[in-house]
Amino acid sequence: MLIMSSFSGSAAVLALMAIARTSCVSTTTVALAFSPSPPHCRRTTLLSKSIHGKYPTHPSRQSAIIVSSSSDDDSTQNNEEAARLQQKAQELRAQIRQMESQIGDERRARYNGQLAKNPIDEEPIEGKKSLKDKRILIVGANGRLGSMVTRHLLRTHGSDVKEVVAACHYIGEATTRGYGRLSYEVGAEDGVGSIGAAWSSEEERNASFEYNPQVMGGYNLNILRVVEVELLNPTQVNTITEDVDAIIYCATDFEGNRPRAIASLNAAFLFRAVASPLKGRVEIEGVRNCLEGLTGGMNDRRWKEKGVGAVIGSVEGEKATSVKSTEPTQFVLVSTAPDVFKEFETPFGEFIGLKRQGEYILTEEFPSVTYSVLQMGRYDERVEEGSELLYEDAEDDTVVVDGVIGAKDIDSSNNERNDGKQKRINRRDAAKAAVEALLDADLERKKVQVYTSIR
C-alpha cells in the first residue's frame, strides 16, 4: 500500500520500513500528513478526531494515524474503537464545561456579594460548646480585666484548652506595669522568689520566681503564651491571630494614639495622629485588625483542610451556618453599658461612642464571625464577688450622623426606672462572664448588658 509522508529523504523511508518490519499487523500503512487526506484515507477521520480533536479538518493542521489490515474485521474494530474514544472525549469536554460553569457561578456570587453555596461544608453538629483542644487569644491581657480573664480561663478550663495566648497591648511605659499585673493574676509570683540587692544593677535587681508544683500545680501555666503586640499594626495582629480559634477582646486605651506616638517618636504613628486624628483607636481599628486576622487565619486553615471550596463558601456576607454548634463563640467583645462613662470625653469623642463603633464593626462588617457583645456595668470592687450574673438584652443605642457612628442618649429612662442607680459588677465576675460567653449558646450573636447589682 501507499506510504504518504511530509518528510523526505532516506531517513524517513528507513524509519517507515523499520515500523513495517516490526509490526504484528499483516499489512500496515502509516500516513503522517499536514495536507488534506486523500479519498481512501477518509475512513480514518473519526479516529483522527478522537486523538487530535482540536483541528480535525483544518487543511494545514490535519494529522491522521491510519492503521489498516488486510481483513475487514480489523477495519470494523478500528471504527468501533474510534467511536468509543470519541464518546469518551465528549464526556470529558462536558465535565470540563460543567466545572468551568460552577467556578464561574461561585466567582460571580462572590463579587456580587451573594451567598456562594459551599458543597464541602459539613452540617452543624448538635451538642454542647467545648473548648477542647482550642487556642484562645485574650487581647488586652495586661489590663486589669484582661489579666483576670486570663487567670479565670487558665484555672477553670486549663485541662481542656490547648493554649491560652495572652496578648499584651503596647501602651508605652505602662506596658511594664501591665506585665506585672498579668504575672500577679496568673500566679507566676506564687513560687519561690528572689530579687537582687538594692545596690545591684537594674538587670540583677529584677525579681525572679521558681515554679513550685505543690502551690502552682493547678495554675496551668504550661499552656500560657505571652506576646506583646501593637494592635494598630495589622501585620503584628495577623501574626498572633493566624492560628487561634476564638478571641476575648478586653483592650481599651483612654489616650488613643497621639500620646504614644509622641512619647516613642514613632514617625508612622505620629503622622497618622496628625493626618487622621479619628483613626488609631484600639476600640475601633484594633477590633477591625483582630477580626481581619481571625477570619484570614480561619480561611487559611479551611483551605488546607478542605480545599478551595471551603474558602469560597466563607466569603464575607455569608452567615456562619457551617460552624459546628460545638465550636466556641469566635469573638467575645467586652464593651460598656450605656449608663457607664457617659460623662467621659476623649479627644476623639465620647468614650461610649467609640465602643459602639467597635460593636458596629463586629456585627455588621464581619457577619461570618460568631460573636457575643457584653456591655458591662460599672466596675465596682465594693460589689460582692461571686454574685449571680444578670443578663439583659441591650437596647440599640447606635446612631450614625454624617457617616460617624456614635451612641444616642437612651439611659434617662433607665435612670428613672432605677432611681438614678447604675448597674454594677465586680471585675472578677466580669472576667467570669467573658469566659463563659465562649460556651453560652444563648448569648451567640447577641448584645447584652451584664451586671450583678444595681446601686
C-alpha positions in Angstrom: 0.0 0.0 0.0 0.9 3.6 -0.4 3.0 5.4 2.2 2.5 9.2 2.3 4.7 11.5 4.4 5.6 15.1 4.5 9.1 14.0 5.4 11.6 13.5 2.6 14.9 11.7 2.3 16.2 8.3 3.1 15.9 8.7 6.9 12.1 8.9 6.7 12.0 5.9 4.3 14.2 3.8 6.6 12.1 4.7 9.6 8.9 3.6 8.0 10.4 0.4 6.7 11.5 -0.4 10.2 8.0 0.1 11.5 6.6 -2.2 8.9 9.1 -4.9 9.7 8.4 -4.8 13.5 4.6 -4.6 13.2 2.5 -7.6 14.0 -0.2 -6.5 11.5 0.0 -8.3 8.2 -0.2 -5.1 6.1 0.5 -1.7 7.7 0.1 1.7 6.3 1.2 4.8 8.2 0.4 8.3 7.0 1.7 11.5 8.5 0.5 14.4 6.5 -0.1 18.2 7.0 -2.4 18.2 3.9 -6.0 17.0 3.3 -6.4 13.3 3.5 -6.9 11.5 0.1 -10.2 9.8 -0.5 -9.0 6.3 0.6 -7.9 7.8 4.0 -11.3 9.3 4.9 -12.4 6.3 6.8 -9.8 7.2 9.4 -11.1 10.7 10.0 -13.1 9.5 13.1 -10.0 8.1 14.7 -8.1 11.3 13.9 -10.8 13.4 15.5 -10.7 11.4 18.7 -6.9 11.6 19.1 -6.2 15.0 17.6 -9.6 16.6 18.1 -8.5 20.2 18.2 -8.2 20.8 14.4 -9.7 17.6 12.8 -10.5 19.2 9.4 -8.2 22.2 9.1 -6.2 21.8 5.9 -2.9 23.0 7.3 -3.1 21.2 10.7 -4.7 17.8 10.0 -2.8 14.8 11.3 -4.0 11.2 10.7 -2.9 7.9 12.0 -4.1 5.1 9.8 -3.9 1.5 10.8 -5.4 -0.9 8.3 -5.5 -4.6 7.9 -6.0 -6.9 5.0 -9.2 -8.1 6.7 -12.5 -6.2 7.1 -12.6 -7.3 10.8 -9.7 -5.1 11.6 -11.4 -2.2 9.9 -14.6 -2.7 11.9 -12.6 -2.9 15.2 -10.9 0.3 14.3 -14.1 2.1 13.7 -15.6 0.8 17.0 -12.5 1.9 18.9 -12.7 5.3 17.2 -16.4 5.7 18.2 -15.6 4.7 21.8 -12.7 7.3 22.0 -14.9 10.0 20.5 -17.6 9.3 23.1 -15.1 9.4 25.9 -13.7 12.7 24.6 -17.2 14.2 24.5 -17.8 13.1 28.1 -14.6 14.8 29.2 -15.4 18.0 27.4 -18.8 18.0 29.1 -17.2 17.6 32.5 -14.8 20.5 31.9 -17.7 22.7 30.8 -19.6 21.9 33.9 -16.6 22.6 36.2 -16.0 25.9 34.5 -19.6 26.9 34.8 -19.6 26.1 38.6 -16.4 28.1 39.2 -17.9 31.0 37.2 -21.0 31.0 39.3 -19.0 31.0 42.5 -16.9 33.9 41.4 -19.9 35.9 40.3 -21.6 35.2 43.6 -18.5 36.3 45.5 -18.1 39.6 43.7 -21.8 40.4 43.7 -21.9 39.9 47.5 -24.3 37.0 47.2 -24.0 33.7 49.1 -21.9 31.1 47.4 -23.1 27.6 48.2 -20.3 25.5 49.7 -20.8 21.8 49.0 -17.8 20.8 51.2 -19.0 22.3 54.5 -20.4 19.8 56.9 -23.8 20.1 58.5 -23.8 21.6 62.0 -23.3 19.0 64.7 -25.7 19.4 67.6 -24.1 19.4 71.0 -22.6 21.5 73.8 -20.0 24.0 73.0 -16.5 23.0 74.1 -13.0 24.4 74.4 -11.4 21.1 73.9 -8.0 21.5 72.1 -8.8 25.1 71.3 -6.4 28.0 71.2 -7.9 31.1 72.8 -6.5 34.6 72.4 -7.1 37.2 75.1 -6.5 40.7 73.8 -5.6 43.3 76.4 -4.3 40.7 78.9 -2.1 43.3 80.6 -5.2 45.3 81.6 -7.0 44.9 84.9 -9.9 43.0 83.4 -7.8 41.2 80.8 -5.4 39.7 83.4 -8.4 38.4 85.4 -9.9 36.9 82.3 -6.6 35.1 81.6 -6.5 33.8 85.2 -10.1 32.5 85.1 -9.7 30.8 81.8 -6.5 29.0 82.9 -7.9 27.8 86.2 -11.3 26.8 85.0 -10.6 25.4 81.5 -6.9 24.6 81.7 -7.4 20.9 81.3 -9.3 21.4 78.0 -7.8 24.4 76.3 -4.8 23.7 74.0 -3.2 27.1 74.6 -4.0 30.5 76.1 -2.4 33.4 74.3 -2.2 36.5 76.4 -1.7 39.5 74.1 -0.3 42.5 75.9 -1.1 45.7 74.0 1.8 48.1 73.7 1.0 51.2 75.7 4.4 52.8 76.2 5.7 53.0 79.7 2.6 51.4 81.1 3.3 48.2 79.3 5.7 47.1 82.0 3.2 47.8 84.7 0.7 45.6 82.7 3.1 42.7 82.6 3.4 42.9 86.4 -0.3 42.9 86.7 -0.7 39.8 84.5 2.1 38.0 86.3 0.4 38.5 89.6 -3.0 37.5 88.4 -2.0 34.2 86.8 0.1 33.3 89.9 3.5 33.4 88.3 4.8 35.0 91.5 3.5 32.3 93.9 6.7 30.3 93.6 9.9 30.8 95.5 11.1 34.3 94.7 14.4 36.0 94.7 15.5 39.6 94.0 18.9 41.2 93.6 20.4 43.6 96.2 19.4 47.2 96.1 22.9 48.3 95.1 22.9 45.8 92.2 22.4 46.8 88.6 18.9 47.1 87.2 19.0 43.8 85.5 20.3 42.0 88.6 17.6 43.7 90.7 14.8 42.1 88.8 12.7 39.6 90.7 12.5 36.0 89.6 10.4 33.1 90.7 10.9 29.4 90.6 8.0 27.1 89.7 6.6 25.4 92.8 4.4 22.4 91.7 2.9 22.0 95.1 1.5 25.5 95.1 1.2 26.2 91.3 0.2 22.8 90.0 -3.4 23.9 89.2 -2.5 27.2 87.6 -1.9 25.6 84.2 0.9 28.0 83.3 2.3 25.4 80.9 -0.3 26.3 78.4 0.1 30.1 78.7 1.9 32.0 76.0 2.5 35.8 76.5 3.0 38.0 73.4 3.4 41.8 73.0 1.5 43.4 70.1 0.7 46.8 68.8 -3.0 46.5 68.0 -2.8 49.3 65.5 -0.3 47.4 63.4 -2.2 44.9 61.1 1.0 42.9 60.4 1.6 42.2 64.1 -2.0 41.4 64.7 -2.1 38.9 61.9 0.8 37.1 63.4 -0.9 36.5 66.7 -4.4 35.7 65.3 -3.5 33.3 62.5 -3.8 30.1 64.5 -6.4 30.9 67.2 -9.9 29.6 67.4 -11.6 32.3 69.5 -10.8 35.8 70.8 -11.8 37.6 74.0 -11.3 41.3 73.3 -10.7 43.3 76.5 -8.4 46.0 75.3 -9.1 49.7 75.6 -6.9 52.8 75.6 -8.2 56.0 77.1 -5.5 58.2 75.5 -5.5 57.0 71.9 -2.5 57.0 69.5 -1.2 60.6 69.8 0.5 60.5 73.2 2.1 57.1 72.4 3.3 58.4 69.0 4.9 61.5 70.5 6.4 59.6 73.5 8.0 57.0 71.4 8.8 59.3 68.5 7.2 56.7 66.2 7.1 58.6 62.9 4.4 56.3 61.4 2.0 56.8 64.4 2.9 60.5 64.7 1.9 61.1 61.0 -1.3 59.1 61.4 -2.2 61.0 64.6 -1.9 64.4 62.8 -3.3 63.3 59.4 -6.2 61.1 60.7 -6.9 62.0 64.4 -10.0 59.9 64.4 -8.1 56.7 63.4 -5.8 54.7 65.5 -8.2 53.8 68.3 -7.8 50.4 69.9 -11.6 50.2 70.3 -12.1 50.7 66.6 -9.1 50.0 64.4 -7.8 47.4 66.9 -11.1 45.5 66.7 -11.1 45.5 62.9 -7.4 44.3 62.7 -8.2 41.4 65.1 -11.3 40.4 63.1 -9.4 40.5 59.8 -6.6 38.4 61.2 -9.1 35.9 62.7 -11.1 35.5 59.5 -7.9 35.3 57.4 -6.5 32.6 59.7 -9.7 30.6 59.6 -9.8 30.7 55.8 -6.2 29.6 55.6 -7.0 26.6 57.8 -10.1 25.7 55.7 -8.0 25.9 52.6 -5.5 23.4 54.0 -8.2 21.1 55.4 -10.9 21.1 52.8 -9.7 22.9 49.7 -10.8 25.9 47.7 -14.5 25.2 48.0 -14.5 25.9 51.7 -12.8 29.2 51.3 -15.1 30.3 48.5 -18.0 29.4 50.7 -16.8 31.5 53.6 -16.6 34.9 51.9 -17.9 37.9 53.9 -21.6 38.3 53.6 -22.3 34.7 54.5 -23.7 33.8 57.9 -21.6 31.3 59.7 -24.1 28.5 59.3 -21.3 26.0 58.6 -19.8 26.5 62.1 -20.4 23.4 64.2 -22.6 24.1 67.2 -19.9 22.5 69.4 -17.4 25.2 68.4 -16.9 28.1 70.9 -18.2 31.6 70.1 -15.4 33.0 67.9 -15.3 36.6 69.2 -16.3 37.9 72.6 -16.2 41.7 72.7 -16.2 43.3 76.2 -17.9 46.7 75.9 -19.6 49.3 78.1 -23.2 49.7 79.2 -25.0 52.9 78.2 -25.0 54.4 81.7 -21.3 53.9 82.2 -18.7 56.5 81.3 -21.5 58.7 79.9 -19.6 61.8 81.1 -16.2 60.7 79.8 -15.0 62.6 76.8 -11.9 61.8 74.8 -10.1 63.9 72.1 -11.9 61.6 69.6 -15.4 62.0 71.0 -17.5 60.3 73.7 -15.9 57.1 75.0 -19.2 55.3 74.8 -19.4 56.3 71.1 -16.0 54.7 70.4 -17.2 51.5 72.0 -20.3 51.5 69.8 -18.2 51.9 66.7 -16.3 48.7 67.6 -19.6 46.8 68.1 -20.8 48.0 64.7 -17.6 46.7 63.0 -18.1 43.3 64.6 -21.8 42.9 63.9 -22.0 44.5 60.5 -18.7 44.2 58.7 -17.9 40.6 59.7 -21.2 38.6 59.6 -19.4 35.3 59.1 -18.0 35.5 62.7 -20.0 34.2 65.6 -19.9 36.8 68.4 -21.2 37.9 71.8 -21.1 41.6 72.8 -21.0 42.1 76.6 -21.9 45.6 77.7 -20.5 45.5 81.2 -22.0 47.6 84.1 -19.7 49.9 86.0 -16.8 48.1 87.6 -17.0 48.3 91.3 -14.8 46.3 93.6 -17.2 47.0 96.5 -19.8 44.7 94.9 -19.5 41.3 96.4 -17.5 38.9 94.2 -19.3 35.7 93.2 -22.8 37.2 92.9 -25.2 35.8 90.3 -24.6 37.2 86.8 -27.6 39.0 85.4 -28.1 39.4 81.7 -30.4 41.9 80.0 -30.8 42.4 76.2 -29.0 45.6 75.2 -31.0 48.4 73.7 -29.9 49.6 70.3 -28.3 53.0 71.0 -26.1 53.1 67.9 -26.7 56.1 65.8 -25.0 57.3 62.5 -24.7 61.0 62.0 -22.9 62.3 58.9 -21.3 59.0 58.4 -19.9 58.9 62.0 -21.1 56.1 64.3 -21.9 57.0 67.9 -24.3 56.4 70.8 -27.5 58.1 71.4 -28.7 59.0 74.9 -31.1 56.3 76.0 -30.2 56.0 79.7 -32.6 58.6 81.0 -35.4 56.1 81.1 -33.0 53.6 82.8 -32.1 56.1 85.5 -35.8 56.8 86.2 -36.6 53.1 86.4 -33.6 52.5 88.7 -34.0 55.7 90.7 -30.7 57.1 89.4 -28.8 54.0 90.3 -26.3 52.2 88.0 -25.8 48.6 87.0 -22.5 47.4 88.6 -20.3 44.4 88.6 -17.1 43.2 90.3 -14.3 42.8 87.8 -13.7 39.2 88.7 -17.3 38.4 87.9 -17.0 40.3 84.6 -14.0 38.1 83.8 -16.0 35.1 84.5 -18.8 36.3 82.2 -16.4 36.9 79.4 -15.0 33.4 79.6 -18.5 31.8 79.9 -19.6 33.7 76.8 -17.4 31.4 74.8 -19.6 28.5 75.7 -23.0 30.0 76.1 -25.1 29.3 73.0 -27.9 31.6 74.3 -25.5 34.6 74.0 -24.3 33.8 70.5 -25.0 36.7 68.1 -26.4 38.9 70.8 -25.6 42.2 72.6 -26.4 42.0 76.3 -25.8 44.1 79.4 -24.1 42.2 82.2 -24.2 43.2 85.9 -24.7 41.7 89.3 -26.0 44.6 91.3 -27.8 48.0 90.9 -26.6 50.7 93.2 
